[in-house]
Amino acid sequence: RESRLAPHGRTAMILAMRTGVALGSDLGDRLSSLRAARDLLVSLHEGGDPPAASPVYETDPVDCPPDTPDFLNAVVEIETSLDPARLLAMLSELERRLGRPGTRGKNAPRCLDADILYAGDLRRESGQVIIPHPRMTRRRFVMQPLCDIRPGLVLPGWREAASRLLERLPEVPAVRIFARQW
């Protein structure tokens, strides 16, 4: 566990938070890239219960350049005391190792895209980290796998469970099961 100074100079323990991460890939060995990210997340898991991983879905590209390949998407939830900015840096390093260029066009194809969706009840908007993820509730390819593992989750700043938010999303673009076990 990490520690940091609490008010009045005391050291406080940072408790592990349930942290959800969306994973996507549309280049190369897509499933292998998702597995690499899942394995990294599992290695960071500090909870007593096993980490949760949704099935992998295949989805049509959304807001991407023409001829973008279909995506594989999944959500993994771990318990970690890592600060979300540190976790994001670790995920970004994995993205780079798997071949994601430092500069690229908006929504350009990539071997791995990893986004922190939520971290406990934390609400943060600083630098690269915005929690909860600002567009997640508008994306079926995120909400469907999230609801597979946490349908009753109420995100910070929301009043309804994830499953109710999913019900309101349009059916298009469709999400299709690609792999239940991965």
RABELTA-V957066 format. One record per residue. N is the residue number from 0. RES is the residue in three letters. SS is DSSP state (~ for helix, > for strand, _ for the rest). Layout:
BEGIN
n=[N/N]
res=[RES/RES]
ss=[SS/SS]
END
This chain:
BEGIN
n=[0/1/2/3/4/5/6/7/8/9/10/11/12/13/14/15/16/17/18/19/20/21/22/23/24/25/26/27/28/29/30/31/32/33/34/35/36/37/38/39/40/41/42/43/44/45/46/47/48/49/50/51/52/53/54/55/56/57/58/59/60/61/62/63/64/65/66/67/68/69/70/71/72/73/74/75/76/77/78/79/80/81/82/83/84/85/86/87/88/89/90/91/92/93/94/95/96/97/98/99/100/101/102/103/104/105/106/107/108/109/110/111/112/113/114/115/116/117/118/119/120/121/122/123/124/125/126/127/128/129/130/131/132/133/134/135/136/137/138/139/140/141/142/143/144/145/146/147/148/149/150/151/152/153/154/155/156/157/158/159/160/161/162/163/164/165/166/167/168/169/170/171/172/173/174/175/176/177/178/179/180/181]
res=[ARG/GLU/SER/ARG/LEU/ALA/PRO/HIS/GLY/ARG/THR/ALA/MET/ILE/LEU/ALA/MET/ARG/THR/GLY/VAL/ALA/LEU/GLY/SER/ASP/LEU/GLY/ASP/ARG/LEU/SER/SER/LEU/ARG/ALA/ALA/ARG/ASP/LEU/LEU/VAL/SER/LEU/HIS/GLU/GLY/GLY/ASP/PRO/PRO/ALA/ALA/SER/PRO/VAL/TYR/GLU/THR/ASP/PRO/VAL/ASP/CYS/PRO/PRO/ASP/THR/PRO/ASP/PHE/LEU/ASN/ALA/VAL/VAL/GLU/ILE/GLU/THR/SER/LEU/ASP/PRO/ALA/ARG/LEU/LEU/ALA/MET/LEU/SER/GLU/LEU/GLU/ARG/ARG/LEU/GLY/ARG/PRO/GLY/THR/ARG/GLY/LYS/ASN/ALA/PRO/ARG/CYS/LEU/ASP/ALA/ASP/ILE/LEU/TYR/ALA/GLY/ASP/LEU/ARG/ARG/GLU/SER/GLY/GLN/VAL/ILE/ILE/PRO/HIS/PRO/ARG/MET/THR/ARG/ARG/ARG/PHE/VAL/MET/GLN/PRO/LEU/CYS/ASP/ILE/ARG/PRO/GLY/LEU/VAL/LEU/PRO/GLY/TRP/ARG/GLU/ALA/ALA/SER/ARG/LEU/LEU/GLU/ARG/LEU/PRO/GLU/VAL/PRO/ALA/VAL/ARG/ILE/PHE/ALA/ARG/GLN/TRP]
ss=[_/_/>/>/>/_/~/~/~/_/>/>/>/_/_/_/>/>/>/>/>/>/>/>/>/_/_/_/_/~/~/~/~/~/~/~/~/~/~/~/~/~/~/~/_/_/_/_/_/_/_/>/>/_/_/>/>/>/>/_/_/_/_/_/_/_/_/_/_/_/>/>/>/>/>/>/>/>/>/>/_/_/_/~/~/~/~/~/~/~/~/~/~/~/~/~/~/_/_/_/_/_/_/_/_/_/_/_/_/_/_/_/>/>/>/>/>/>/>/_/_/_/_/>/>/>/_/_/>/>/>/_/_/_/_/~/~/~/_/~/~/~/~/~/~/~/~/~/~/~/_/_/_/>/_/_/_/_/_/_/>/~/~/~/~/~/~/_/_/_/_/_/_/_/>/>/>/>/>/_/_/_]
END
